[in-house]
């Protein structure tokens, strides 16, 4: 007797079989799809790379353990890199601050050294100027004298000097710094005679001395004693015969020349 299918009111007709099927709950299907699960007719599953990344991110967000070592290493490396960057930035700020402080200190020390050097240079310059001024000052040739015969014609001939009457043995001084160009006996009536060329080229003649204390080529300073006054040569009495020859040229009146150099006889 042929088989017949029962068709009842409460039992739906059976659907033709379409092969093996797997029923997956909706909740599981949802999480599986999110995780990248693909269902095949054979019943096997596989996870694609995107799904793995999504799962790891999801698990990390929900506190679940991350099983992928590459992802874990990458995440750990990122955190370590972030910390390293922050550490390097902090170290850089420290180095910059230290360098700035050092540079400021160095600049201050350099400025102090420059100021000290400038002060020393200024002091040295002032000292040189004082030394030069002292060496180039002008002084009187004799102290304790009386003015007698002056510059001009006397007894029918020119007297190119100023006579300073003083006792024999009075000190005769160099007028300023210079070099002795003659020291000895004059055959022209000047007796013991000394000539000095000074730093500005002026030459003084001081004659009729009793004794000379310097020699040719000797360097003299202002006020240095170069002779003792006397009455030698063609002289009518003890005195110093003083001639002034600017630039070694012709004689000029001594009184105004000395006054122009701060010496009032």
RAKAQUI-V249205 format. One record per pair of residues at least 24 apart in sequence whose ideal C-beta (glycine too) atoms are under 7 Angstrom apart, sorted by sequence separation. I is the first residue (numbers start at 0). J is the second residue. D is the distance in whole Angstrom. If there is no record, write none. Layout:
I,J,D
I,J,D
This chain:
141,165,6
195,219,6
207,231,5
207,232,5
143,169,6
206,232,6
207,234,5
141,169,6
174,203,5
182,211,5
141,171,6
195,225,7
140,171,6
182,213,5
207,238,6
140,172,5
182,214,5
193,225,6
207,239,7
182,215,6
193,226,5
207,240,5
138,172,6
140,174,6
171,205,6
179,213,5
181,215,6
205,239,6
206,240,4
179,214,6
180,215,7
191,226,7
205,240,7
138,174,6
179,215,6
205,241,6
137,174,6
171,208,6
179,216,6
137,175,5
178,216,7
179,217,5
191,229,7
203,241,7
204,242,4
136,175,6
190,229,7
203,242,7
135,175,6
178,218,6
179,219,6
191,231,5
203,243,6
204,244,7
135,176,6
168,209,6
190,231,3
134,176,4
167,209,5
177,219,6
190,232,3
201,243,7
202,244,4
176,219,7
189,232,5
201,244,7
176,220,5
188,232,5
190,234,7
201,245,5
176,221,6
188,233,4
201,246,7
202,247,5
173,219,4
175,221,5
200,246,5
173,220,7
185,232,6
200,247,6
173,221,6
173,222,7
172,222,5
173,223,5
172,223,6
189,240,7
196,247,7
172,224,6
173,225,5
171,224,7
172,225,7
170,224,5
171,225,6
171,226,4
171,227,7
170,227,7
171,228,6
169,227,7
168,227,5
169,228,4
168,228,7
167,228,6
167,229,5
135,198,6
165,228,5
167,230,6
140,205,6
171,239,6
167,237,5
166,237,6
164,236,7
165,237,7
164,237,7
165,238,6
164,238,4
165,239,6
163,238,6
162,238,5
163,239,4
162,240,6
163,241,6
160,240,5
161,241,5
160,241,6
160,242,4
138,221,5
159,242,6
137,221,7
138,222,5
136,221,5
134,220,7
134,221,7
141,228,7
147,238,6
159,250,4
161,253,4
160,253,7
161,254,6
141,239,5
140,239,6
140,241,6
150,252,4
150,253,6
161,264,7
146,264,7
137,260,4
139,262,5
137,261,6
138,262,7
137,262,5
139,264,7
